[in-house]
Amino acid sequence: MLSDIPVSWFGAIGATLTTVCWLPQAVRLIRHKNTQAISLPTNLIFFAGLFFWLVYGIAIGDWPLIAANGVSIVLTTIIVAMKLRYG
């Protein structure tokens, strides 16, 4: 059964889920502007990791990696910007 499913679908589903998980956090920060519980170092390290995954995805031409990390970088940038602005 699993052999009938293209491997890229697993990457696409995993990428979608791990990307979408940041959306509620970004929306909550934008609405409430409360960033006390957000760790800036953690999010900066995460951002760096996303950047390297994006470069890797581009290098190998893997669209789930490219899309997921591109969107995650945008969401993480929003989170980091909110943390820098509202402390």
MARNUKOL-890915 format. One record per residue: y, x, z of N, C-alpha, C, CB in turn; residue in one letter. Coordinates in steps of 0.2 Angstrom, whole numbers, padded with zeros to 4 digits, always signed. Glycine has a CB too. Example, Ala and Ser with C-alpha at 12.3 -4.5 7.8 and 13.67 -1.06 7.14 Angstrom:
BEGIN
-0028+0066+0039-0022+0062+0039-0016+0066+0039-0022+0057+0045A;-0011+0064+0035-0005+0068+0036+0000+0064+0039-0003+0070+0029S;
This chain:
BEGIN
-0006+0004+0000+0000+0000+0000+0006+0004+0000+0000-0005+0006M;+0007+0009+0005+0013+0013+0005+0013+0018-0001+0012+0018+0011L;+0008+0019-0004+0008+0023-0010+0011+0020-0016+0001+0026-0012S;+0012+0013-0016+0015+0009-0021+0022+0009-0021+0012+0002-0021D;+0025+0011-0015+0032+0011-0014+0035+0018-0015+0034+0009-0006I;+0040+0018-0020+0043+0024-0021+0046+0028-0015+0049+0024-0027P;+0045+0034-0014+0047+0038-0009+0055+0038-0008+0045+0045-0009V;+0058+0037-0013+0066+0037-0012+0068+0030-0008+0069+0037-0019S;+0064+0025-0009+0065+0019-0005+0065+0020+0003+0060+0013-0007W;+0061+0024+0005+0061+0026+0012+0067+0030+0014+0055+0030+0014F;+0069+0034+0010+0075+0038+0011+0081+0033+0011+0076+0043+0006G;+0081+0029+0006+0087+0024+0005+0087+0019+0011+0086+0020-0001A;+0082+0017+0014+0082+0012+0019+0084+0016+0026+0075+0009+0020I;+0081+0022+0027+0083+0026+0032+0090+0028+0032+0079+0032+0033G;+0093+0030+0026+0100+0032+0026+0104+0026+0027+0101+0034+0019A;+0102+0020+0025+0106+0014+0026+0107+0012+0033+0103+0008+0022T;+0101+0012+0037+0101+0011+0044+0105+0015+0048+0094+0010+0046L;+0104+0022+0047+0108+0027+0051+0115+0027+0049+0105+0034+0050T;+0117+0025+0043+0124+0024+0042+0127+0018+0045+0125+0024+0034T;+0124+0012+0044+0127+0006+0046+0127+0006+0054+0122+0000+0044V;+0123+0010+0057+0124+0010+0065+0131+0012+0067+0118+0014+0067C;+0134+0016+0063+0141+0018+0065+0146+0013+0064+0143+0025+0062W;+0145+0008+0060+0150+0003+0058+0153-0001+0065+0147-0002+0053L;+0148-0003+0069+0151-0007+0075+0155-0003+0079+0145-0010+0079P;+0153+0004+0080+0157+0008+0084+0164+0009+0081+0154+0015+0085Q;+0165+0010+0075+0171+0011+0072+0175+0005+0072+0170+0013+0064A;+0172-0001+0071+0176-0007+0071+0178-0008+0079+0171-0013+0069V;+0174-0007+0084+0176-0008+0091+0182-0004+0092+0170-0007+0095R;+0182+0003+0090+0187+0007+0092+0194+0005+0089+0185+0014+0089L;+0193+0003+0082+0199+0000+0079+0202-0006+0083+0198-0002+0072I;+0198-0010+0085+0200-0017+0088+0203-0015+0095+0195-0021+0089R;+0199-0011+0099+0201-0011+0106+0205-0004+0108+0195-0011+0110H;+0205+0001+0103+0208+0007+0104+0206+0011+0111+0216+0006+0104K;+0200+0009+0113+0198+0012+0119+0193+0018+0118+0195+0007+0124N;+0195+0024+0118+0190+0029+0116+0188+0034+0122+0194+0034+0111T;+0189+0031+0128+0187+0035+0134+0180+0038+0134+0188+0031+0140Q;+0175+0033+0132+0168+0035+0132+0166+0039+0126+0164+0029+0133A;+0170+0040+0121+0168+0044+0115+0169+0051+0116+0172+0041+0109I;+0164+0055+0115+0164+0062+0115+0167+0066+0109+0157+0065+0117S;+0173+0069+0109+0175+0072+0103+0171+0078+0101+0182+0075+0105L;+0169+0082+0105+0164+0088+0103+0158+0085+0099+0162+0092+0109P;+0155+0080+0102+0149+0077+0099+0150+0075+0092+0146+0072+0103T;+0156+0071+0091+0157+0068+0085+0160+0074+0080+0163+0063+0086N;+0163+0079+0082+0165+0084+0078+0158+0088+0075+0169+0089+0081L;+0154+0089+0080+0147+0093+0078+0143+0088+0073+0143+0094+0084I;+0143+0082+0074+0140+0077+0070+0143+0077+0063+0140+0070+0073F;+0150+0077+0063+0153+0077+0057+0151+0083+0053+0161+0077+0058F;+0151+0089+0056+0149+0095+0052+0142+0094+0050+0149+0101+0057A;+0138+0092+0054+0131+0090+0051+0131+0086+0045+0126+0087+0057G;+0135+0081+0045+0135+0076+0040+0138+0080+0033+0140+0070+0041L;+0143+0084+0034+0145+0088+0029+0140+0092+0025+0151+0092+0031F;+0136+0095+0029+0131+0100+0027+0125+0096+0023+0128+0104+0032F;+0124+0090+0026+0119+0086+0023+0121+0083+0016+0117+0080+0028W;+0128+0081+0016+0131+0079+0010+0131+0085+0005+0138+0077+0011L;+0132+0091+0006+0132+0096+0002+0125+0097-0001+0135+0103+0005V;+0120+0097+0004+0113+0098+0002+0111+0092-0003+0109+0098+0008Y;+0113+0086-0001+0111+0080-0006+0114+0081-0012+0114+0074-0002G;+0120+0083-0013+0123+0084-0019+0120+0090-0023+0131+0086-0019I;+0118+0095-0020+0114+0101-0023+0108+0099-0026+0113+0106-0018A;+0104+0094-0022+0097+0092-0025+0098+0086-0029+0093+0092-0019I;+0104+0083-0029+0104+0076-0033+0101+0070-0030+0102+0077-0040G;+0101+0070-0023+0097+0065-0019+0102+0059-0018+0094+0068-0013D;+0102+0054-0021+0107+0049-0020+0107+0045-0013+0106+0043-0025W;+0101+0044-0010+0102+0042-0003+0105+0046+0002+0095+0040+0000P;+0104+0053+0001+0108+0058+0005+0115+0058+0004+0105+0065+0004L;+0117+0058-0003+0124+0058-0005+0128+0052-0002+0125+0058-0012I;+0125+0046-0003+0128+0040-0001+0129+0039+0006+0124+0034-0004A;+0123+0040+0010+0123+0039+0017+0128+0044+0020+0116+0040+0020A;+0128+0050+0018+0132+0055+0022+0139+0054+0020+0130+0062+0020N;+0140+0052+0014+0147+0051+0012+0150+0045+0016+0148+0049+0004G;+0147+0040+0016+0149+0034+0020+0150+0036+0028+0145+0028+0020V;+0145+0039+0030+0145+0041+0037+0151+0046+0039+0138+0045+0039S;+0152+0050+0034+0158+0055+0035+0164+0050+0036+0159+0060+0029I;+0165+0045+0032+0171+0041+0032+0171+0038+0039+0171+0035+0027V;+0166+0035+0041+0165+0031+0048+0167+0036+0054+0159+0028+0049L;+0164+0042+0053+0165+0047+0058+0172+0050+0058+0160+0053+0057T;+0175+0050+0053+0182+0052+0052+0186+0047+0056+0184+0053+0045T;+0185+0041+0055+0189+0035+0058+0188+0036+0066+0186+0028+0056I;+0182+0037+0068+0180+0038+0075+0184+0044+0078+0173+0039+0076I;+0184+0050+0075+0187+0056+0077+0195+0055+0077+0185+0062+0073V;+0197+0052+0072+0204+0050+0071+0207+0046+0077+0206+0047+0065A;+0203+0041+0079+0204+0036+0084+0204+0040+0091+0200+0030+0084M;+0199+0044+0092+0199+0048+0098+0205+0053+0098+0192+0052+0098K;+0207+0056+0093+0213+0060+0093+0219+0057+0095+0213+0064+0087L;+0220+0051+0092+0226+0047+0093+0226+0044+0100+0226+0042+0087R;+0221+0041+0102+0221+0037+0108+0217+0040+0114+0217+0030+0107Y;+0215+0046+0113+0212+0050+0119+0206+0048+0121+0217+0051+0124G;
